[in-house]
Amino acid sequence: MSSPVLNVGFDNAVMAARIVAVVAADPSPIKRLREAAIRHGKLVDATNGRRTRTVIVTDSDHVVLSSLQPETVVQRLNEVLGR
C-alpha cells in the first residue's frame, strides 16, 4: 500500500504522513526558518514563481513553499488522511 500524497499546487506533492506543520508564510519566525532551510539545502519551492502563502515543514526538516492558502492545504491534508 502506498502512502497518501498531498497536492501542494501546480502538480507538486508532499508525502502526507511526513508533514509536521502547515503555517502561514508571513510571520518573522517563519521567514527565518525559510532562510535556514536555504542555508542547509532543505528548501523546496513549489510556488511556480507565485507568492508564497504557506510553509510546510516535514519530519526530515525540509521546508516546502506553496502558493496555496494555509486553510486550503489543511483541508486537502485532512481529505487525504481521511479526517
C-alpha positions as CSV (number, residue, x, y, z in Angstrom):
1,M,0.0,0.0,0.0
2,S,1.4,3.4,-0.9
3,S,1.4,6.4,1.3
4,P,-1.0,9.2,0.5
5,V,0.4,12.4,-1.1
6,L,-0.8,15.9,-0.6
7,N,-1.1,18.1,-3.7
8,V,0.5,21.5,-2.8
9,G,-0.3,23.1,-6.2
10,F,1.0,23.0,-9.7
11,D,1.3,19.2,-9.9
12,N,3.6,19.2,-6.9
13,A,3.1,16.8,-4.0
14,V,4.4,16.1,-0.5
15,M,4.1,12.8,1.4
16,A,1.2,13.5,3.8
17,A,2.5,11.3,6.6
18,R,5.7,13.2,6.8
19,I,4.2,16.6,7.4
20,V,4.8,18.1,10.8
21,A,3.4,21.6,10.4
22,V,1.4,23.8,8.0
23,V,1.9,27.5,8.7
24,A,1.3,30.9,7.1
25,A,4.4,32.3,5.4
26,D,4.2,35.9,6.8
27,P,5.4,35.7,10.4
28,S,9.1,36.6,11.0
29,P,10.0,33.3,12.7
30,I,8.8,31.5,9.6
31,K,10.9,33.8,7.4
32,R,13.9,32.9,9.5
33,L,13.0,29.2,9.2
34,R,12.9,29.6,5.4
35,E,16.3,31.3,5.4
36,A,17.8,28.5,7.5
37,A,16.4,25.9,5.1
38,I,18.0,27.7,2.2
39,R,21.4,27.6,4.0
40,H,21.1,23.9,4.8
41,G,19.8,22.9,1.3
42,K,16.5,21.8,2.6
43,L,14.1,24.2,0.9
44,V,11.7,23.0,-1.8
45,D,10.0,25.8,-3.7
46,A,6.7,24.6,-5.1
47,T,5.2,28.0,-5.8
48,N,5.9,28.1,-9.6
49,G,7.1,31.7,-9.2
50,R,4.0,32.9,-7.4
51,R,3.7,34.5,-3.9
52,T,4.4,32.1,-1.1
53,R,1.4,31.8,1.2
54,T,2.1,28.5,3.0
55,V,5.2,26.9,4.5
56,I,5.1,23.1,5.1
57,V,7.6,21.6,7.5
58,T,8.4,17.9,7.2
59,D,9.8,15.4,9.7
60,S,13.1,15.4,7.7
61,D,13.4,19.2,8.3
62,H,12.6,20.0,4.7
63,V,10.7,23.2,4.2
64,V,8.2,23.2,1.3
65,L,6.8,26.5,0.0
66,S,3.3,26.6,-1.5
67,S,1.3,29.4,-3.1
68,L,-2.0,27.9,-1.8
69,Q,-3.7,29.4,1.3
70,P,-2.9,27.5,4.5
71,E,-6.6,26.7,5.0
72,T,-6.7,25.1,1.6
73,V,-3.6,23.0,2.4
74,V,-5.0,21.9,5.7
75,Q,-8.3,21.0,4.1
76,R,-6.6,18.9,1.4
77,L,-4.4,17.2,4.1
78,N,-7.5,16.2,6.1
79,E,-9.1,14.8,3.0
80,V,-6.0,12.8,2.1
81,L,-5.6,11.5,5.6
82,G,-9.4,10.7,5.9
83,R,-10.2,13.0,8.8
